[in-house]
Amino acid sequence: MSAATVSPMPVAGIPAARLPELLQAMPKAELHMHIEGSLEPELIFALAQRNGVALSYPSVEDLRKAYAFTDLQSFLDIYYAGASVLLKEDDFHDMAWAYLLKAQEDNIRHTELFFDPQTHTDRGVPFEVVIKGLSRACARAKTELGVSASLIMCFLRHLSEESAFETLQASLPYREHFIGVGLDSGERGNPPEKFARVFAKCRELGLHLVAHAGEEGPAAYIVDALDVLHAERIDHGVRCVEDPALVERLAKQGTALTVCPLSNIKLCVFDKMDAHNLGHLLEQGLKVTINSDDPAYFGGYLNQNFLETFEALDLDAQAAYTLARNSFEASFVSEADKARWIAELDDTFRRFAQ
């Protein structure tokens, strides 16, 4: 179901003054969040001390000041440096748990977390350490927080497809701990077709398939992600507007775009928030969702992304409902779970409309 066909809710009775409260209170899913990108400077320093890792920054404040990026690559450089403190299973658990606590605060009912095993295995950290720490936090979140969490393993596109195959092979003994694979890291010079064979293998294994495309890369990368990789969702995808036929196709197919507004501003995809095309994408009937990407680095978790986007683009309660419902419909969960969360979403809007 595309955004254009989402059933209308009784939003007319919701005053504009209550919209910020509604955005924060409504149940939602987050489908584009890199767990390594939730590593706050305070936790980086705590883990560095725990593991005896020397950092290049003398204080939390100095590290936070370094979060000034000019493009995707300048961000990735510090992102990988921050990950150097992750060495033990408890480190991965603690990182994920810190995010999942924030997810509960933001009324996230379900989250699908990206993780980058090559960032860690290339440093000598075994795949088993990574996956066990993350999956333990996800299981704990369901029982203690009421937050559903799944893992999506991403391949780093600046590395070779051979490396991706090695990572896939290492992951197979832990297949029950993740639901799909993705493709992330620097888009420039790393087109989707570079990973055609490994994605074909993942498809044979029954894994869900997603891919970053159309952030810094052109609209053609979105087409290739769909046709070559058979991606079920497109992560980012904001440059689809460069190809009207692609926009029409995405709307017709109901292919979800996991858009990350604050990330797009921080990495200069758009100059400022009021220039973002998210509102236009909704108007075109695309199944858009809002997500936080790498919240520790980009200035906000999911609710902050909603609040700043809605203020800058002057979006209304109907857009809020559409975006939240899209997030559940685009998630890789059972139809029963989708229906349950959408019913809760409907109840929330009815309560605000009274």
TORDRENSE-198069 format. One record per residue (C-alpha): residue number from 1; residue in one letter; x, y negated, z. Coordinates in steps of 0.001 Angstrom, whole numbers, plus 500000, padded with zeros to 6 digits. Each point is the difference from the previous one (the first is absolute). Layout:
% TORDRENSE-198069
{num: NUM, residuo: A, x: X, y: Y, z: Z}
...
//
This chain:
% TORDRENSE-198069
{num: 1, residuo: M, x: 500000, y: 500000, z: 500000}
{num: 2, residuo: S, x: 501533, y: 496674, z: 498994}
{num: 3, residuo: A, x: 499851, y: 496882, z: 502113}
{num: 4, residuo: A, x: 497317, y: 498634, z: 497685}
{num: 5, residuo: T, x: 497640, y: 502883, z: 500804}
{num: 6, residuo: V, x: 500310, y: 499952, z: 503782}
{num: 7, residuo: S, x: 496535, y: 499721, z: 501525}
{num: 8, residuo: P, x: 499353, y: 496498, z: 501363}
{num: 9, residuo: M, x: 499702, y: 499574, z: 503737}
{num: 10, residuo: P, x: 497828, y: 497434, z: 501817}
{num: 11, residuo: V, x: 502826, y: 497491, z: 500252}
{num: 12, residuo: A, x: 497930, y: 496866, z: 499443}
{num: 13, residuo: G, x: 499331, y: 499727, z: 503720}
{num: 14, residuo: I, x: 503689, y: 500072, z: 500931}
{num: 15, residuo: P, x: 501168, y: 496414, z: 500701}
{num: 16, residuo: A, x: 503340, y: 498995, z: 498498}
{num: 17, residuo: A, x: 501260, y: 499135, z: 503465}
{num: 18, residuo: R, x: 499748, y: 503670, z: 501001}
{num: 19, residuo: L, x: 501899, y: 501325, z: 496988}
{num: 20, residuo: P, x: 503404, y: 500142, z: 501762}
{num: 21, residuo: E, x: 498408, y: 501962, z: 502843}
{num: 22, residuo: L, x: 498338, y: 502332, z: 497506}
{num: 23, residuo: L, x: 503234, y: 500628, z: 498090}
{num: 24, residuo: Q, x: 501687, y: 501137, z: 503178}
{num: 25, residuo: A, x: 497083, y: 502019, z: 501374}
{num: 26, residuo: M, x: 499000, y: 501919, z: 496876}
{num: 27, residuo: P, x: 501299, y: 503571, z: 499680}
{num: 28, residuo: K, x: 502465, y: 500447, z: 497166}
{num: 29, residuo: A, x: 502654, y: 502262, z: 498491}
{num: 30, residuo: E, x: 503584, y: 499115, z: 499119}
{num: 31, residuo: L, x: 501381, y: 501774, z: 496930}
{num: 32, residuo: H, x: 503277, y: 498188, z: 499299}
{num: 33, residuo: M, x: 502313, y: 499742, z: 502984}
{num: 34, residuo: H, x: 503650, y: 501082, z: 500096}
{num: 35, residuo: I, x: 500658, y: 501288, z: 503477}
{num: 36, residuo: E, x: 503648, y: 498925, z: 499857}
{num: 37, residuo: G, x: 498663, y: 496534, z: 499193}
{num: 38, residuo: S, x: 498219, y: 499854, z: 503353}
{num: 39, residuo: L, x: 503315, y: 500091, z: 501879}
{num: 40, residuo: E, x: 499977, y: 496783, z: 502030}
{num: 41, residuo: P, x: 503325, y: 498352, z: 500953}
{num: 42, residuo: E, x: 499384, y: 500738, z: 503687}
{num: 43, residuo: L, x: 499665, y: 503727, z: 499294}
{num: 44, residuo: I, x: 503001, y: 499933, z: 497652}
{num: 45, residuo: F, x: 502131, y: 498651, z: 502845}
{num: 46, residuo: A, x: 498536, y: 502455, z: 502529}
{num: 47, residuo: L, x: 500719, y: 502968, z: 497729}
{num: 48, residuo: A, x: 503467, y: 498688, z: 499148}
{num: 49, residuo: Q, x: 500813, y: 499856, z: 503710}
{num: 50, residuo: R, x: 498520, y: 503446, z: 500618}
{num: 51, residuo: N, x: 501998, y: 501542, z: 497146}
{num: 52, residuo: G, x: 503215, y: 497993, z: 500302}
{num: 53, residuo: V, x: 499584, y: 498355, z: 496583}
{num: 54, residuo: A, x: 501835, y: 496722, z: 499434}
{num: 55, residuo: L, x: 497914, y: 497338, z: 498247}
{num: 56, residuo: S, x: 501243, y: 497092, z: 497901}
{num: 57, residuo: Y, x: 497745, y: 497589, z: 501882}
{num: 58, residuo: P, x: 500758, y: 498871, z: 503577}
{num: 59, residuo: S, x: 496375, y: 499570, z: 501065}
{num: 60, residuo: V, x: 496372, y: 500686, z: 499167}
{num: 61, residuo: E, x: 499638, y: 496349, z: 499026}
{num: 62, residuo: D, x: 502924, y: 500154, z: 497570}
{num: 63, residuo: L, x: 498599, y: 503106, z: 498366}
{num: 64, residuo: R, x: 496563, y: 498434, z: 499611}
{num: 65, residuo: K, x: 501573, y: 496931, z: 498400}
{num: 66, residuo: A, x: 501489, y: 502299, z: 497356}
{num: 67, residuo: Y, x: 496479, y: 500834, z: 498829}
{num: 68, residuo: A, x: 500225, y: 497425, z: 497220}
{num: 69, residuo: F, x: 499570, y: 501754, z: 496670}
{num: 70, residuo: T, x: 500195, y: 498683, z: 496462}
{num: 71, residuo: D, x: 498820, y: 503182, z: 498286}
{num: 72, residuo: L, x: 499354, y: 503680, z: 500536}
{num: 73, residuo: Q, x: 503670, y: 500992, z: 499925}
{num: 74, residuo: S, x: 501083, y: 497467, z: 502632}
{num: 75, residuo: F, x: 497306, y: 501423, z: 502262}
{num: 76, residuo: L, x: 501030, y: 503593, z: 499318}
{num: 77, residuo: D, x: 503591, y: 499245, z: 500997}
{num: 78, residuo: I, x: 499024, y: 499059, z: 503558}
{num: 79, residuo: Y, x: 497232, y: 502619, z: 500098}
{num: 80, residuo: Y, x: 502512, y: 502806, z: 499510}
{num: 81, residuo: A, x: 502386, y: 498421, z: 502517}
{num: 82, residuo: G, x: 497246, y: 499978, z: 502622}
{num: 83, residuo: A, x: 499282, y: 503670, z: 499391}
{num: 84, residuo: S, x: 503567, y: 500872, z: 501030}
{num: 85, residuo: V, x: 498925, y: 500163, z: 503666}
{num: 86, residuo: L, x: 497627, y: 502912, z: 499294}
{num: 87, residuo: L, x: 501931, y: 503156, z: 500851}
{num: 88, residuo: K, x: 497909, y: 502303, z: 502214}
{num: 89, residuo: E, x: 496500, y: 501454, z: 499959}
{num: 90, residuo: D, x: 498943, y: 497726, z: 502864}
{num: 91, residuo: D, x: 501135, y: 496945, z: 498018}
{num: 92, residuo: F, x: 497614, y: 500835, z: 497164}
{num: 93, residuo: H, x: 497224, y: 500777, z: 502459}
{num: 94, residuo: D, x: 500496, y: 496705, z: 501856}
{num: 95, residuo: M, x: 500032, y: 497976, z: 496779}
{num: 96, residuo: A, x: 496766, y: 501580, z: 498762}
{num: 97, residuo: W, x: 498348, y: 499792, z: 503413}
{num: 98, residuo: A, x: 500694, y: 496255, z: 500217}
{num: 99, residuo: Y, x: 498213, y: 499493, z: 496665}
{num: 100, residuo: L, x: 497107, y: 502286, z: 500923}
{num: 101, residuo: L, x: 499359, y: 497981, z: 503152}
{num: 102, residuo: K, x: 499698, y: 496897, z: 497803}
{num: 103, residuo: A, x: 497741, y: 501938, z: 497637}
{num: 104, residuo: Q, x: 497641, y: 500682, z: 502890}
{num: 105, residuo: E, x: 500020, y: 496284, z: 500906}
{num: 106, residuo: D, x: 499106, y: 499117, z: 496386}
{num: 107, residuo: N, x: 497052, y: 502439, z: 499989}
{num: 108, residuo: I, x: 501669, y: 502231, z: 497413}
{num: 109, residuo: R, x: 498158, y: 503306, z: 499987}
{num: 110, residuo: H, x: 502296, y: 501720, z: 497510}
{num: 111, residuo: T, x: 503484, y: 499266, z: 498725}
{num: 112, residuo: E, x: 502159, y: 501697, z: 497377}
{num: 113, residuo: L, x: 503619, y: 499321, z: 500868}
{num: 114, residuo: F, x: 502803, y: 499949, z: 497455}
{num: 115, residuo: F, x: 503368, y: 501322, z: 501124}
{num: 116, residuo: D, x: 503335, y: 500040, z: 498151}
{num: 117, residuo: P, x: 501929, y: 503176, z: 500888}
{num: 118, residuo: Q, x: 502918, y: 499187, z: 497672}
{num: 119, residuo: T, x: 500729, y: 496888, z: 502050}
{num: 120, residuo: H, x: 500769, y: 502353, z: 502871}
{num: 121, residuo: T, x: 501281, y: 503214, z: 498417}
{num: 122, residuo: D, x: 502618, y: 497980, z: 498098}
{num: 123, residuo: R, x: 501273, y: 498935, z: 503446}
{num: 124, residuo: G, x: 500209, y: 503586, z: 501173}
{num: 125, residuo: V, x: 496684, y: 500080, z: 501887}
{num: 126, residuo: P, x: 498269, y: 503337, z: 499256}
{num: 127, residuo: F, x: 496577, y: 499903, z: 498327}
{num: 128, residuo: E, x: 498647, y: 502066, z: 502895}
{num: 129, residuo: V, x: 500873, y: 497247, z: 502491}
{num: 130, residuo: V, x: 498154, y: 497380, z: 497955}
{num: 131, residuo: I, x: 496814, y: 501961, z: 499336}
{num: 132, residuo: K, x: 499660, y: 501467, z: 503489}
{num: 133, residuo: G, x: 500312, y: 496618, z: 501686}
{num: 134, residuo: L, x: 497493, y: 498335, z: 497694}
{num: 135, residuo: S, x: 497474, y: 502839, z: 500009}
{num: 136, residuo: R, x: 500115, y: 500207, z: 503811}
{num: 137, residuo: A, x: 499024, y: 496330, z: 500219}
{num: 138, residuo: C, x: 497179, y: 500514, z: 497490}
{num: 139, residuo: A, x: 498601, y: 502949, z: 501938}
{num: 140, residuo: R, x: 500228, y: 498062, z: 503253}
{num: 141, residuo: A, x: 498186, y: 497012, z: 498459}
{num: 142, residuo: K, x: 496991, y: 502117, z: 499116}
{num: 143, residuo: T, x: 499574, y: 501340, z: 503518}
{num: 144, residuo: E, x: 501041, y: 496975, z: 502057}
{num: 145, residuo: L, x: 499008, y: 497039, z: 497803}
{num: 146, residuo: G, x: 497254, y: 501315, z: 497764}
{num: 147, residuo: V, x: 502056, y: 498953, z: 496975}
{num: 148, residuo: S, x: 500221, y: 502410, z: 497065}
{num: 149, residuo: A, x: 503467, y: 499954, z: 498421}
{num: 150, residuo: S, x: 501493, y: 501884, z: 497048}
{num: 151, residuo: L, x: 503463, y: 499911, z: 498420}
{num: 152, residuo: I, x: 500974, y: 499383, z: 496369}
{num: 153, residuo: M, x: 503604, y: 500786, z: 499073}
{num: 154, residuo: C, x: 501525, y: 497451, z: 497632}
{num: 155, residuo: F, x: 502860, y: 500447, z: 497556}
{num: 156, residuo: L, x: 502454, y: 497109, z: 499691}
{num: 157, residuo: R, x: 499867, y: 498954, z: 496362}
{num: 158, residuo: H, x: 503476, y: 498434, z: 499962}
{num: 159, residuo: L, x: 501378, y: 503502, z: 500598}
{num: 160, residuo: S, x: 499974, y: 502827, z: 497462}
{num: 161, residuo: E, x: 497191, y: 502413, z: 499240}
{num: 162, residuo: E, x: 502415, y: 502757, z: 500986}
{num: 163, residuo: S, x: 500151, y: 498475, z: 503494}
{num: 164, residuo: A, x: 496200, y: 499900, z: 500066}
{num: 165, residuo: F, x: 499874, y: 503710, z: 499122}
{num: 166, residuo: E, x: 502460, y: 500745, z: 502819}
{num: 167, residuo: T, x: 497783, y: 498074, z: 502404}
{num: 168, residuo: L, x: 496915, y: 501862, z: 498810}
{num: 169, residuo: Q, x: 501754, y: 503319, z: 500514}
{num: 170, residuo: A, x: 501030, y: 499006, z: 503534}
{num: 171, residuo: S, x: 496419, y: 498984, z: 500770}
{num: 172, residuo: L, x: 498296, y: 503248, z: 499002}
{num: 173, residuo: P, x: 500426, y: 501794, z: 503367}
{num: 174, residuo: Y, x: 498099, y: 497051, z: 501540}
{num: 175, residuo: R, x: 497303, y: 499755, z: 497331}
{num: 176, residuo: E, x: 497186, y: 500009, z: 502568}
{num: 177, residuo: H, x: 501262, y: 496726, z: 501488}
{num: 178, residuo: F, x: 499445, y: 497739, z: 496953}
{num: 179, residuo: I, x: 497160, y: 499557, z: 497515}
{num: 180, residuo: G, x: 501691, y: 498480, z: 496961}
{num: 181, residuo: V, x: 502957, y: 498326, z: 498364}
{num: 182, residuo: G, x: 500671, y: 496467, z: 498869}
{num: 183, residuo: L, x: 502604, y: 497963, z: 498161}
{num: 184, residuo: D, x: 501533, y: 496876, z: 501558}
{num: 185, residuo: S, x: 503143, y: 497820, z: 500225}
{num: 186, residuo: G, x: 501210, y: 497683, z: 497217}
{num: 187, residuo: E, x: 497781, y: 499993, z: 496906}
{num: 188, residuo: R, x: 502359, y: 498147, z: 497698}
{num: 189, residuo: G, x: 501740, y: 502415, z: 497665}
{num: 190, residuo: N, x: 498317, y: 503019, z: 501575}
{num: 191, residuo: P, x: 496860, y: 500747, z: 497941}
{num: 192, residuo: P, x: 497511, y: 502673, z: 501075}
{num: 193, residuo: E, x: 501008, y: 502390, z: 497215}
{num: 194, residuo: K, x: 503370, y: 500426, z: 501712}
{num: 195, residuo: F, x: 498137, y: 502256, z: 502456}
{num: 196, residuo: A, x: 497633, y: 501777, z: 497620}
{num: 197, residuo: R, x: 501268, y: 503529, z: 500700}
{num: 198, residuo: V, x: 500047, y: 499773, z: 503789}
{num: 199, residuo: F, x: 496488, y: 498533, z: 500061}
{num: 200, residuo: A, x: 498835, y: 502801, z: 497712}
{num: 201, residuo: K, x: 501385, y: 502500, z: 502514}
{num: 202, residuo: C, x: 498281, y: 498203, z: 502879}
{num: 203, residuo: R, x: 496744, y: 500110, z: 498076}
{num: 204, residuo: E, x: 500400, y: 503773, z: 499596}
{num: 205, residuo: L, x: 500437, y: 500223, z: 503766}
{num: 206, residuo: G, x: 496667, y: 498272, z: 500546}
{num: 207, residuo: L, x: 501435, y: 496845, z: 501538}
{num: 208, residuo: H, x: 498270, y: 496654, z: 499652}
{num: 209, residuo: L, x: 501898, y: 497613, z: 497709}
{num: 210, residuo: V, x: 500447, y: 496237, z: 500395}
{num: 211, residuo: A, x: 502582, y: 497582, z: 498619}
{num: 212, residuo: H, x: 501166, y: 496428, z: 500407}
{num: 213, residuo: A, x: 499489, y: 498165, z: 496719}
{num: 214, residuo: G, x: 499266, y: 496505, z: 498804}
{num: 215, residuo: E, x: 501576, y: 498126, z: 502908}
{num: 216, residuo: E, x: 503250, y: 498764, z: 498445}
{num: 217, residuo: G, x: 499699, y: 502418, z: 497095}
{num: 218, residuo: P, x: 497729, y: 499283, z: 497005}
{num: 219, residuo: A, x: 496446, y: 501156, z: 499377}
{num: 220, residuo: A, x: 501454, y: 502719, z: 497763}
{num: 221, residuo: Y, x: 501384, y: 501688, z: 503125}
{num: 222, residuo: I, x: 496426, y: 500342, z: 501278}
{num: 223, residuo: V, x: 498971, y: 501675, z: 496753}
{num: 224, residuo: D, x: 502947, y: 502383, z: 500256}
{num: 225, residuo: A, x: 499242, y: 500759, z: 503654}
{num: 226, residuo: L, x: 496506, y: 501021, z: 498933}
{num: 227, residuo: D, x: 500848, y: 501859, z: 496795}
{num: 228, residuo: V, x: 503426, y: 501476, z: 500727}
{num: 229, residuo: L, x: 499902, y: 500518, z: 503776}
{num: 230, residuo: H, x: 496209, y: 500489, z: 500247}
{num: 231, residuo: A, x: 499889, y: 497706, z: 503024}
{num: 232, residuo: E, x: 496660, y: 500008, z: 501811}
{num: 233, residuo: R, x: 500598, y: 496551, z: 501526}
{num: 234, residuo: I, x: 502201, y: 497104, z: 498979}
{num: 235, residuo: D, x: 501987, y: 498332, z: 502760}
{num: 236, residuo: H, x: 500024, y: 496228, z: 499421}
{num: 237, residuo: G, x: 498822, y: 499805, z: 496370}
{num: 238, residuo: V, x: 499477, y: 496231, z: 500035}
{num: 239, residuo: R, x: 501634, y: 499555, z: 496581}
{num: 240, residuo: C, x: 497277, y: 502048, z: 498335}
{num: 241, residuo: V, x: 498430, y: 496671, z: 498983}
{num: 242, residuo: E, x: 502687, y: 499687, z: 497320}
{num: 243, residuo: D, x: 498183, y: 502750, z: 498076}
{num: 244, residuo: P, x: 496209, y: 499428, z: 499650}
{num: 245, residuo: A, x: 499491, y: 503516, z: 498645}
{num: 246, residuo: L, x: 501699, y: 501391, z: 503104}
{num: 247, residuo: V, x: 497771, y: 497917, z: 502277}
{num: 248, residuo: E, x: 496958, y: 501380, z: 498219}
{num: 249, residuo: R, x: 501351, y: 503544, z: 500318}
{num: 250, residuo: L, x: 500762, y: 499648, z: 503715}
{num: 251, residuo: A, x: 496510, y: 498646, z: 500664}
{num: 252, residuo: K, x: 498325, y: 502745, z: 497974}
{num: 253, residuo: Q, x: 502010, y: 502770, z: 501665}
{num: 254, residuo: G, x: 499630, y: 498520, z: 503478}
{num: 255, residuo: T, x: 503754, y: 500323, z: 500527}
{num: 256, residuo: A, x: 500915, y: 498382, z: 503306}
{num: 257, residuo: L, x: 502646, y: 497296, z: 500269}
{num: 258, residuo: T, x: 501662, y: 499795, z: 503413}
{num: 259, residuo: V, x: 500776, y: 496286, z: 500032}
{num: 260, residuo: C, x: 502300, y: 498467, z: 502640}
{num: 261, residuo: P, x: 499416, y: 496214, z: 500123}
{num: 262, residuo: L, x: 502547, y: 498850, z: 502605}
{num: 263, residuo: S, x: 502626, y: 502246, z: 498404}
{num: 264, residuo: N, x: 499287, y: 498442, z: 496600}
{num: 265, residuo: I, x: 500619, y: 496521, z: 501417}
{num: 266, residuo: K, x: 503107, y: 500974, z: 501981}
{num: 267, residuo: L, x: 501558, y: 501654, z: 496925}
{num: 268, residuo: C, x: 499002, y: 497136, z: 497679}
{num: 269, residuo: V, x: 497588, y: 502009, z: 497833}
{num: 270, residuo: F, x: 497754, y: 496956, z: 500549}
{num: 271, residuo: D, x: 501252, y: 496602, z: 501134}
{num: 272, residuo: K, x: 497334, y: 499536, z: 502666}
{num: 273, residuo: M, x: 496910, y: 501755, z: 501242}
{num: 274, residuo: D, x: 497458, y: 497773, z: 498271}
{num: 275, residuo: A, x: 501623, y: 501025, z: 496691}
{num: 276, residuo: H, x: 499453, y: 503712, z: 500671}
{num: 277, residuo: N, x: 497791, y: 501800, z: 497479}
{num: 278, residuo: L, x: 498219, y: 502316, z: 502466}
{num: 279, residuo: G, x: 496732, y: 498096, z: 499665}
{num: 280, residuo: H, x: 500234, y: 500219, z: 496212}
{num: 281, residuo: L, x: 500646, y: 503747, z: 500206}
{num: 282, residuo: L, x: 496828, y: 500411, z: 502050}
{num: 283, residuo: E, x: 498038, y: 497927, z: 497501}
{num: 284, residuo: Q, x: 501213, y: 502330, z: 497247}
{num: 285, residuo: G, x: 498441, y: 502948, z: 501817}
{num: 286, residuo: L, x: 503265, y: 501613, z: 501069}
{num: 287, residuo: K, x: 500131, y: 502228, z: 503073}
{num: 288, residuo: V, x: 502333, y: 497773, z: 502004}
{num: 289, residuo: T, x: 501161, y: 500696, z: 503545}
{num: 290, residuo: I, x: 502011, y: 497817, z: 502379}
{num: 291, residuo: N, x: 503085, y: 501431, z: 501713}
{num: 292, residuo: S, x: 503076, y: 498840, z: 501922}
{num: 293, residuo: D, x: 502851, y: 501755, z: 498096}
{num: 294, residuo: D, x: 502976, y: 499293, z: 502341}
{num: 295, residuo: P, x: 498343, y: 498019, z: 502803}
{num: 296, residuo: A, x: 503029, y: 499503, z: 502242}
{num: 297, residuo: Y, x: 501772, y: 498228, z: 497140}
{num: 298, residuo: F, x: 497137, y: 498231, z: 498227}
{num: 299, residuo: G, x: 498311, y: 498102, z: 502791}
{num: 300, residuo: G, x: 496964, y: 502001, z: 500968}
{num: 301, residuo: Y, x: 498158, y: 503266, z: 500494}
{num: 302, residuo: L, x: 496700, y: 500808, z: 498317}
{num: 303, residuo: N, x: 497664, y: 497579, z: 501774}
{num: 304, residuo: Q, x: 502455, y: 497146, z: 499440}
{num: 305, residuo: N, x: 499997, y: 500816, z: 496286}
{num: 306, residuo: F, x: 496210, y: 499810, z: 499966}
{num: 307, residuo: L, x: 499862, y: 496744, z: 501956}
{num: 308, residuo: E, x: 502582, y: 498117, z: 497925}
{num: 309, residuo: T, x: 498678, y: 501299, z: 496683}
{num: 310, residuo: F, x: 496393, y: 499089, z: 500743}
{num: 311, residuo: E, x: 500914, y: 496539, z: 501239}
{num: 312, residuo: A, x: 502148, y: 499196, z: 496963}
{num: 313, residuo: L, x: 497664, y: 501440, z: 497366}
{num: 314, residuo: D, x: 496728, y: 498966, z: 501655}
{num: 315, residuo: L, x: 498621, y: 503533, z: 499826}
{num: 316, residuo: D, x: 496666, y: 500856, z: 501603}
{num: 317, residuo: A, x: 498410, y: 502752, z: 502066}
{num: 318, residuo: Q, x: 498972, y: 501932, z: 496887}
{num: 319, residuo: A, x: 503660, y: 500170, z: 498950}
{num: 320, residuo: A, x: 500898, y: 501200, z: 503497}
{num: 321, residuo: Y, x: 497473, y: 502807, z: 499763}
{num: 322, residuo: T, x: 501152, y: 500984, z: 496518}
{num: 323, residuo: L, x: 503675, y: 500101, z: 500993}
{num: 324, residuo: A, x: 499385, y: 502025, z: 503155}
{num: 325, residuo: R, x: 497709, y: 502448, z: 498230}
{num: 326, residuo: N, x: 502494, y: 500351, z: 497148}
{num: 327, residuo: S, x: 502679, y: 500961, z: 502530}
{num: 328, residuo: F, x: 497940, y: 502941, z: 501229}
{num: 329, residuo: E, x: 498866, y: 501082, z: 496538}
{num: 330, residuo: A, x: 503582, y: 499954, z: 498671}
{num: 331, residuo: S, x: 501436, y: 501978, z: 502914}
{num: 332, residuo: F, x: 500998, y: 503659, z: 499754}
{num: 333, residuo: V, x: 497559, y: 501287, z: 502620}
{num: 334, residuo: S, x: 496889, y: 502152, z: 499903}
{num: 335, residuo: E, x: 496710, y: 498628, z: 498723}
{num: 336, residuo: A, x: 498584, y: 500551, z: 503488}
{num: 337, residuo: D, x: 502659, y: 497760, z: 501564}
{num: 338, residuo: K, x: 499442, y: 497333, z: 497350}
{num: 339, residuo: A, x: 496256, y: 500052, z: 500633}
{num: 340, residuo: R, x: 500483, y: 499793, z: 503764}
{num: 341, residuo: W, x: 502309, y: 496998, z: 499820}
{num: 342, residuo: I, x: 497899, y: 498219, z: 497365}
{num: 343, residuo: A, x: 496935, y: 500457, z: 502220}
{num: 344, residuo: E, x: 501952, y: 498369, z: 502832}
{num: 345, residuo: L, x: 500989, y: 497190, z: 497641}
{num: 346, residuo: D, x: 496356, y: 499488, z: 499030}
{num: 347, residuo: D, x: 498991, y: 499853, z: 503662}
{num: 348, residuo: T, x: 502665, y: 497381, z: 500704}
{num: 349, residuo: F, x: 498740, y: 497749, z: 497213}
{num: 350, residuo: R, x: 496383, y: 500401, z: 501061}
{num: 351, residuo: R, x: 500960, y: 499001, z: 503537}
{num: 352, residuo: F, x: 501786, y: 496867, z: 498778}
{num: 353, residuo: A, x: 497069, y: 499121, z: 497712}
{num: 354, residuo: Q, x: 497475, y: 499929, z: 502842}
//
